[in-house]
Amino acid sequence: MPKPIPTYAGPAMDMREAAFELAACLRGDVQVDQPDVLLALIRATAVALGNSISEMADAADSAGQDAAAALLRKALADQHGSAQALAEAVQALTRPRMLRG
């Protein structure tokens, strides 16, 4: 009998679909007339993604039965770092020019 789909699979698929939809909306010759709003939303999404990745890494540690779990943990930690860097970059872009130096 197949295992039931984990409860986190639904939200993960929703996040995936939302990312694809945003990319499709911004593809081509799109001009964003309120970049601060878009940047704030992207930053919030990056923070949420980073938190999700961190939780997934902790869950992988809990399951840690073999080397595959360790590899997954490393990959997730790398992704968490990327999401955090994205959030920081977006935050820097939204600061007033005077604060950026």
Secondary structure, DSSP 8 states (H G I E B T S, - for coil): ------TTHHHHHHHHHHHHHHHHHHSSS---S-HHHHHHHHHHHHHHHHHHHHHHHHHHHHH--SHHHHHHHHHHHHHHHHHHHHHHHHHHHHS-HHHH-
